[in-house]
Amino acid sequence: MVVTRRRTFSALLICARFGQKCLSWTTSSRSAVRFESRNVRSSHTSLSAGDIREKLRAFPGGSIDLKKRESGMAVITINNPARMNAFSGSMMLELEERVHELETWSEGKGVIVQGAAGTFCSGSDLNAVRAISNPQDGMKMCEFMQTTLTRLLRLPLISVALVEGKALGGGAELTTACDFRLMTSCGVIQFVHKQMGLVPGWGGASRLVHIVGSQNSLKLLAGAKKVDPEFGKQIGLVDEVLHCTSGERNTLDQGEQWLSQFIKGPEAVIRAVKRVVLSGRELPLEEALTAERNVFGTVWGGPANLEALALKTKHK
Ligand SMILES: CC[C@H](C(=O)O)C(=O)SCCNC(=O)CCNC(=O)[C@H](O)C(C)(C)COP(=O)(O)OP(=O)(O)OC[C@H]1O[C@@H](n2cnc3c(N)ncnc32)[C@H](O)[C@@H]1OP(=O)(O)O
């Protein structure tokens, strides 16, 4: 079922119930969110406000690069080093395209999101932001990024934000659209929005509350507090601290090694794991249980299950 949105552009209204009947934005086009067979799914096309695309296209620069490996691991690189990997308008559009490519990648198991040249991402490109600083365009840009980042989070892949250097503003929000956050010992995540006279708008506040709770979210947003690896681990924002790049192993290698422990095995099983966790995270209990049964049905008696039974696998 595709949830249709009203054509009136007004305040964002997210229903408290995050299930089949209720995920509605009173914004300008159809939602990209789709619920099929009571499983949380993302649709393959973002149907965000069309005219904002034109405006975003007018701010080129940088790129969003995607590499898909035979191992089932992909790497997205936020690539705009001259501006500390800030998101130009064209990069916002490219991110949506890359997410779409991953939605249709049936062999995928995991994805790492990293920044180019030793830093993560400094948020929106302030030059583009200045040119669309009226509330209507700001909300449309946010809607576009919210939809894309929701689709990123809902990929049937285990996702990791690899934070080397700085993740600021929208860059901090991007980290919350991944399942895990790894940080180098010299990394910083900072929701600088308050210092810009703003609040997060790419869905980062909503996701942050789920990750670290409302008390910690208030501290991070109202205090624009710098999160270093130690504090990040303490509040549950950071899952693992990596060494700052030196010598033989670079940060991406470390990130890949960390992720590989979770994507060992057949893709059907890994993707099923992500789906049941997603349902548990987003759906009310009854619907999550139904979704879990449905996903279970896709692996029960499947090749990996039969092989484990035949091998009389022991879990010592
Ligand atoms: C909802 C999301 C939210 C929004 O859209 O409303 C946002 O994300 S707002 C943006 C939040 N981010 C910022 O405000 C970052 C501002 N920049 C900085 O604080 C610093 O530049 C920093 C800490 C990222 C890097 O400092 P450092 O001393 O290491 O380097 P420089 O300052 O010399 O930066 C190098 C070069 O990059 C340009 N730059 C950095 N960030 C941005 C950005 N977000 N947009 C555009 N350009 C950016 C900076 O201006 C320098 O360019 P140069 O031509 O050399 O002056």
PDBQT file of the ligand as one rigid body, heavy atoms in Angstrom, charges set to zero:
ROOT
HETATM    1  C1  LIG A 401      19.542  20.508   7.922  1.00  0.00    +0.000 C 
HETATM    2  C2  LIG A 401      20.995  20.573   7.739  1.00  0.00    +0.000 C 
HETATM    3  C3  LIG A 401      21.532  21.954   8.006  1.00  0.00    +0.000 C 
HETATM    4  C4  LIG A 401      20.804  22.847   7.065  1.00  0.00    +0.000 C 
HETATM    5  O1  LIG A 401      20.835  22.627   5.856  1.00  0.00    +0.000 OA
HETATM    6  O2  LIG A 401      20.143  23.726   7.562  1.00  0.00    +0.000 OA
HETATM    7  C5  LIG A 401      23.012  22.108   7.821  1.00  0.00    +0.000 C 
HETATM    8  O3  LIG A 401      23.709  21.186   7.575  1.00  0.00    +0.000 OA
HETATM    9  S1  LIG A 401      23.626  23.676   7.924  1.00  0.00    +0.000 SA
HETATM   10  C6  LIG A 401      25.387  23.485   7.666  1.00  0.00    +0.000 C 
HETATM   11  C7  LIG A 401      26.063  23.134   8.919  1.00  0.00    +0.000 C 
HETATM   12  N1  LIG A 401      27.514  23.139   8.713  1.00  0.00    +0.000 N 
HETATM   13  C8  LIG A 401      28.258  24.207   8.960  1.00  0.00    +0.000 C 
HETATM   14  O4  LIG A 401      27.786  25.240   9.390  1.00  0.00    +0.000 OA
HETATM   15  C9  LIG A 401      29.727  24.051   8.679  1.00  0.00    +0.000 C 
HETATM   16  C10 LIG A 401      30.445  25.413   8.629  1.00  0.00    +0.000 C 
HETATM   17  N2  LIG A 401      31.882  25.200   8.446  1.00  0.00    +0.000 N 
HETATM   18  C11 LIG A 401      32.709  25.015   9.450  1.00  0.00    +0.000 C 
HETATM   19  O5  LIG A 401      32.339  25.040  10.614  1.00  0.00    +0.000 OA
HETATM   20  C12 LIG A 401      34.159  24.761   9.105  1.00  0.00    +0.000 C 
HETATM   21  O6  LIG A 401      34.368  25.080   7.746  1.00  0.00    +0.000 OA
HETATM   22  C13 LIG A 401      34.564  23.274   9.335  1.00  0.00    +0.000 C 
HETATM   23  C14 LIG A 401      34.600  23.000  10.847  1.00  0.00    +0.000 C 
HETATM   24  C15 LIG A 401      33.629  22.294   8.621  1.00  0.00    +0.000 C 
HETATM   25  C16 LIG A 401      35.976  23.034   8.772  1.00  0.00    +0.000 C 
HETATM   26  O7  LIG A 401      36.879  23.935   9.353  1.00  0.00    +0.000 OA
HETATM   27  P1  LIG A 401      38.387  23.971   8.831  1.00  0.00    +0.000 P 
HETATM   28  O8  LIG A 401      39.067  25.097   9.548  1.00  0.00    +0.000 OA
HETATM   29  O9  LIG A 401      38.998  22.623   8.929  1.00  0.00    +0.000 OA
HETATM   30  O10 LIG A 401      38.297  24.272   7.261  1.00  0.00    +0.000 OA
HETATM   31  P2  LIG A 401      37.685  25.565   6.559  1.00  0.00    +0.000 P 
HETATM   32  O11 LIG A 401      36.752  26.285   7.419  1.00  0.00    +0.000 OA
HETATM   33  O12 LIG A 401      38.783  26.354   5.959  1.00  0.00    +0.000 OA
HETATM   34  O13 LIG A 401      36.823  24.849   5.408  1.00  0.00    +0.000 OA
HETATM   35  C17 LIG A 401      37.401  24.431   4.184  1.00  0.00    +0.000 C 
HETATM   36  C18 LIG A 401      36.502  24.940   3.094  1.00  0.00    +0.000 C 
HETATM   37  O14 LIG A 401      35.262  24.240   3.191  1.00  0.00    +0.000 OA
HETATM   38  C19 LIG A 401      34.195  25.184   3.182  1.00  0.00    +0.000 C 
HETATM   39  N3  LIG A 401      33.039  24.636   3.894  1.00  0.00    +0.000 N 
HETATM   40  C20 LIG A 401      33.056  23.927   5.029  1.00  0.00    +0.000 A 
HETATM   41  N4  LIG A 401      31.815  23.578   5.356  1.00  0.00    +0.000 NA
HETATM   42  C21 LIG A 401      31.000  24.079   4.409  1.00  0.00    +0.000 A 
HETATM   43  C22 LIG A 401      29.594  24.048   4.211  1.00  0.00    +0.000 A 
HETATM   44  N5  LIG A 401      28.763  23.397   5.037  1.00  0.00    +0.000 N 
HETATM   45  N6  LIG A 401      29.107  24.663   3.115  1.00  0.00    +0.000 NA
HETATM   46  C23 LIG A 401      29.927  25.297   2.242  1.00  0.00    +0.000 A 
HETATM   47  N7  LIG A 401      31.273  25.378   2.384  1.00  0.00    +0.000 NA
HETATM   48  C24 LIG A 401      31.783  24.765   3.466  1.00  0.00    +0.000 A 
HETATM   49  C25 LIG A 401      34.805  26.407   3.871  1.00  0.00    +0.000 C 
HETATM   50  O15 LIG A 401      34.043  27.535   3.592  1.00  0.00    +0.000 OA
HETATM   51  C26 LIG A 401      36.175  26.433   3.243  1.00  0.00    +0.000 C 
HETATM   52  O16 LIG A 401      36.063  26.945   1.946  1.00  0.00    +0.000 OA
HETATM   53  P3  LIG A 401      37.010  28.167   1.460  1.00  0.00    +0.000 P 
HETATM   54  O17 LIG A 401      36.597  28.417   0.059  1.00  0.00    +0.000 OA
HETATM   55  O18 LIG A 401      38.399  27.649   1.591  1.00  0.00    +0.000 OA
HETATM   56  O19 LIG A 401      36.722  29.283   2.379  1.00  0.00    +0.000 OA
ENDROOT
TORSDOF 0
